[in-house]
C-alpha cells in the first residue's frame, strides 16, 4: 500500500437523461482529475444519466420521463462503460462511477470501480433503493457488498442512504476498507433536514470515523438545465440551483478539501496520508479489538439472487457448464480483462 494517495471527488451536473452526453462529460472529468495528479476519482450517484428528481414532483406526468430515462440507462458491458474503462486506462486513474444500470427489463442504481488499467473490479447495486426510488429501480443482494485490494489500499463503495444502514457499514468495516467511495445525488434540493448538505456531510464524517477510512464524497449539482429537460414532459421542478457538497474526509473526520460553491462544477483534491489509518485502527476497530463477538453476531449472505432458477435436467447441465467457465466470463462483479 502506498503511503500517500492523491484522491479526487467530482461535483458536477450530468447531461440530463443523455447517456452519451454524460459519458463524454465523464471522460473529460477523468482527464481533468488525472491532470490534477489524482490516482482515484469518485463520481455521484446514478451520474449516468442523472438522478431522476422528477419522481418526487410528478404523478402520471412522469411516465414519459420514465421512458426517456430508461432509454438512457446503460449496461455493464455497453459502449458507455467501455469508453469510460478505456479513459481510466489511458489516464492511469482508478474511477468510482455511479450509473443507472439496465439489466434485462429492469433498472438498478449501480456503482462500478474501474482500475487504472481499465479492469472492472467492482460492479454493485444499491441493496435497497430509497422511498420513491423503488418505483424505478430494483434492489441488489449480499453479493453487492464488496471491498477490493488495490495498489492504493482496500477500496469499497456505497451510495446515498446506504450509509445510514448500520449493517452495510459493518460489512465494509469487516472487510478492512481503507478508501471509501461515497456517491450522492444533489443535496439541499429536497429541502432541509435529512438530505441537506450539512446533514449528509455529517453522515460521511461519521462513516469515516466509524470505519477508519478516507471518504471520497461526490455529489451532483442541478440547474435550469434539469428544469428544461423535465419540463418537456410537463414536470415542473422547483426553482433551485446548486446541490453540490463534494469533499474528501480523513478518518479523524477532518475535511481535507476546500469547499466549492454549491452551484459550481469542479473536482476537489486531497492527499491521503495512509499512515493515519494506523492511528484510527489503534483507537477503534469495530470488527476487531473494539468488538464483542461473544455478545453480538453478524451474518452476511453473499449469495447472488436470481429471479428465476431452472431445475430441469437440461438447464441444470447447462448451468454446470456455465459455473465451470473461468471466473469473470459471466459475472460482472469479478475482474474482467484490461481494456487495450
N, C-alpha and C positions, 0 to 999 in steps of 0.2 A: 504493500500500500504506500502511496506517495505521502510525503509529509505536508505538502502544500498543493491544494487543488483550486484552480480558478473556476468558479461556478457562475451561472447566469440564470436569470428568470425573466420571462417575457411579460410585458404589459402592453397589450395591443388589441385592436379591433379586427375581427375576421372580415373577409369579403362575404357578406351575409348570404347564406344559402347558395354558395358558389364554391363547390369543391375544388374546381380547377383554379379559380382565382385565389382561394385561400392557400392552396398548395404552393402556388408561386410566391405568395407573401411569406409562407413558412420558410421556403428555401432562402429568400432574401434575408430573413431574420437569422437563420442558421449561419449564413455567410457573415453577417454583421457580428454575431456573437463570436465566431471564430476569429475575425479581425480584432476583436476586443480581447483576445487571448483566452477565451473560455474553453474549458475542456468538457463541460457538460452544460446543457441549456434545457430549461423546463418551459413547457407551453401550457396554456389554460385548459380548463375542462371543455370537452367537445369543441375544441378550437376549430376543427373542420366538421361541419360548415357553419359553426357558431352556436351559441346557446339559444334554444328555442323559447325566448322570452314571451312569445305570443301566447303560450299556453296559460299564462297567468291572467291574461286580459281578454281572452276571446272565448266564445262559446262555439256555436255551429260555424261561425265565420272563420274559425281556424282551419277547417278541413282542407280548403285549397292550399293553405300554407303548409299543412302537414304533408300533402302530396309533393309539394316543391321541396320541402326539407328532406323527405325520404329519398327523393331522386338524387339528392346531393350527399347522402351518406356514402361512405367508402368501405371497401372490403380490405381485409388483411393483405390479400395477395393482389390488390388492384394497382393501377398505374400511379395513383397519388402517393401511396406509401412507398412504392418502388422508387419514385423520384426523390422522395424525402430520404430514403435509405441511401440512395446514391449521393445526395448532398451531404449527409453525415460522413460518409466515407471520403468524399472529395475534400471536405473541410476538416477531417480528422477530429470530430467532435461527437460526444455522446448526446443523444436527443431524447427527451421525455415528452411525448406527444399525446395530447388529448384529442379524441375524434369520435364522431358518431359512426359506429360500425354497422354495416349491413351484412347479415349472415342469413342466407335463405330469404325468408319473407319478413324477418324481424330485425329491429334495430337494437343496438346496445350502446351504452355510454362506456367507451373503452379508452385505454391508455396503452401506448407502445413505448418500450425503452429500446432504443437502437444504439448499437455500439459505434465506436469511432471507425470501425471497418465496415459498417453497413449491415451488421448482423441484427436480426430481430431477436433480442434477448428476452423481452417480456412482451406478451400480448394478453392483457387482462381486461375484465369487465367489472363495472361497478356492481358490487354484490346486491345492493338494494337501492334502486332509483328512489329519489325523494319525492313524496307527495305527488304533484301532478305529473312529474316526470314518468311515473309508472304507466300513464296512458300512452306514451310514445315509445318507451324502451322496455326491453326485457331485463332480467336480472342475471348476475353471474353466479358462481358457485365457489366452493372451497379451493378449487384449483387456481383461482384468481388472486390468492394471497401469496405473493412471490417476492423474494429478495434474492438478488444475484451477486455473485462475486465479479468484480471488475478491477482493472488496474487502478481505479480511483478509490476503491473501497467497496463495501457492500451497499448496493443501491436498491431501493424499493419505491413504490408509488401508490398513492391513494388519491381520491378526488372528492372535493366538496365535503358534504356531511358524513362521508365515511370516517372522517376524523373525529366525529362525535361518538362513535360506537366503540366502547372500551375493548371489546373482543378483537376488533380489527387492529387496534393499536397493540394489543398484547401479542397478536400473531406476528406483527412486524418486529416487535422487540425481541421475541423469542428467536427470530431468525438472524439476529445480530445486525440489523440495519444500521448504516452509518451516514448515508446521504439519502435524504427523502425528497421525492418529487411530489409536490402538493399542488394540484390543479383546481382552479376555481373559475366560476363564471364572473360576470360583472357584479360588483358589490355595491351596497347602498341603493341600488336601483329598485330593490324590492322593499324599501322602507328601512326605518331604523330598527335596532334590536338585533335579532339573531342572524341577519345577513348584512349587517353593517360592516364596513371595513374595520372599524375598531374592534368589534366582537370577533371577527374572523382572524384578524392579526393576533388577537389574544389566544384563540384556539390553536393557531400554528406555533405560537411561543410555548404554549403548554405542551404541545406534541414534542417539540424539540427538547424540553426539559424532561418530560416523562420517558421518552425513548432514548435520550442521549444521542441525538442525531443532529446533523445540519439539515435545515429545511429550506428547500427552494420553492417559494410560494409564487406561482404565476396566476395572473388574473386577466380576464377580458376587460375591454372598455366598450362603451356603447355611445353612439352619437346619432345625429339626424339621419345618417345613412341607414341605420337599423329601422327607424320610423318609416323611411321611404320604402325600404324593402318589404315591410309588413303591411303598410297601408295600401299596397297594390291590391290586396285581397280584402280590404275593408277593416283590418285590425288596427286600432289606434293605440299606440303606446304613449305613456306619459312623456311630457316634455322633460327629458333628463339627458345629461351629458356627463360622462365620467365612468366611475365604477372600478378604476384601477387601484391596486394596492400591492403591487409586486414587491417582494423583498426576499432577502436571504437571512436566515436566523441561525445563530450558534446554539450549541447545546445548553449554554447558560442563560438562554433567552435573549441575548444581545442581538439587536437588529444590525446587521453588518453593512447595510446598503443605505444610500441616500434615497429618500422618498421622492418619486416622480409626482407631478401633479396628477390628480385622479383622472383627468381627461387627456393626459399626454400618452403618446405611444412611445415605447422605447424598451431598452433592456437594462436591467440593473445587474451589477457585477460585485462579487466578493471573493477574496482569497480565503480559503478554508484551511486553517491550521489543524491538521488531523490529529496532532498531539493532544489537542483539547479533549478528544474522545477518551483519552486515558484518565483525565480528571473526572469527567462525568461518570465514567464506568466505575471509578473508585468510590464516588459518592453514592451512586444509586444504580442498581441493575435489577429491574423488576422481574426479570426472568432468570436471575442468578442469585447472587449473595443477598439481595434485598427482597427475597421472595419467601413464601411459606407454602411449599408444595404439600406439606403434611396437612394443611388446613384447606387450601384451595386446589382444585384440579380443573385444568382447562384442556379440552379436547377439540381438535380441528379435523374435520372430514374433508380431505382434499380430492375426493372423487370427482371426476368430471361428469356432470349430469347431462344426459341427453333426453329429449322429449319422447323419443321413440326408440325402443330396443326390439330387435327381431330375434325370435327364439327358434325359428325353424332351422333344420339342419343345414340347408344350402347356405343360408346367410350366416349361420354360425361359423361355417367353414371359411366363408369369405372374411368374416371378422378376424378369424385366427390368422389368415394370411396378412391382413392389414396390420395386426398387432405385431407380426414378426418383421414388418418393414423397419428399416433403420430409423432411429429417432429423428424427428424433425420433418419427415415427409408429409405427415397428415396432422401434425399437432402444432397449431400456431403459437403455443406457449413455449415451444422448445426452440433453441437457437437454430437458425437457418443459415445457409451458406452466405458468405460475404458477397456484397454487390461489387461487381467489377468497376 
